[in-house]
Amino acid sequence: MTKQIDTELEHSTDATDDGVLAEFTADETFDFHGEVVERETTVAVLEDGGVHISQATDQGTFDSLTLSKRVADELVQERDSK
């Protein structure tokens, strides 16, 4: 069982030179089956309309995913239709 302990959000709307229009980072701490885990999730909105998501934990695991504008738009439309 996972239990959320703390979440801190940081927003940045400054465009960067690497094609990022805006991004936000969530620093989370949670209990995962009795073990405290810290995770950082960054969501970046790309200038071409796509989205890039990356996650890293204090255990050293890292995941990264980039969605094209078309896929991101489809996900938002699906969410909004519910």
MOJO-V451706 format. One record per residue. N is the residue number from 1. RES is the residue in one small letter. SS is DSSP state (a for helix, b for strand, c for the rest). Layout:
BEGIN
((N RES SS) (N RES SS))
END
This chain:
BEGIN
((1 m c) (2 t b) (3 k b) (4 q b) (5 i b) (6 d b) (7 t b) (8 e b) (9 l b) (10 e b) (11 h b) (12 s b) (13 t c) (14 d c) (15 a c) (16 t c) (17 d c) (18 d c) (19 g c) (20 v b) (21 l b) (22 a b) (23 e b) (24 f b) (25 t b) (26 a b) (27 d b) (28 e b) (29 t b) (30 f b) (31 d b) (32 f b) (33 h c) (34 g c) (35 e b) (36 v b) (37 v b) (38 e b) (39 r b) (40 e b) (41 t b) (42 t b) (43 v b) (44 a b) (45 v b) (46 l b) (47 e c) (48 d c) (49 g c) (50 g c) (51 v b) (52 h b) (53 i b) (54 s b) (55 q b) (56 a b) (57 t b) (58 d c) (59 q c) (60 g c) (61 t c) (62 f b) (63 d b) (64 s b) (65 l b) (66 t b) (67 l b) (68 s c) (69 k a) (70 r a) (71 v a) (72 a a) (73 d a) (74 e a) (75 l a) (76 v a) (77 q a) (78 e a) (79 r a) (80 d a) (81 s c) (82 k c))
END
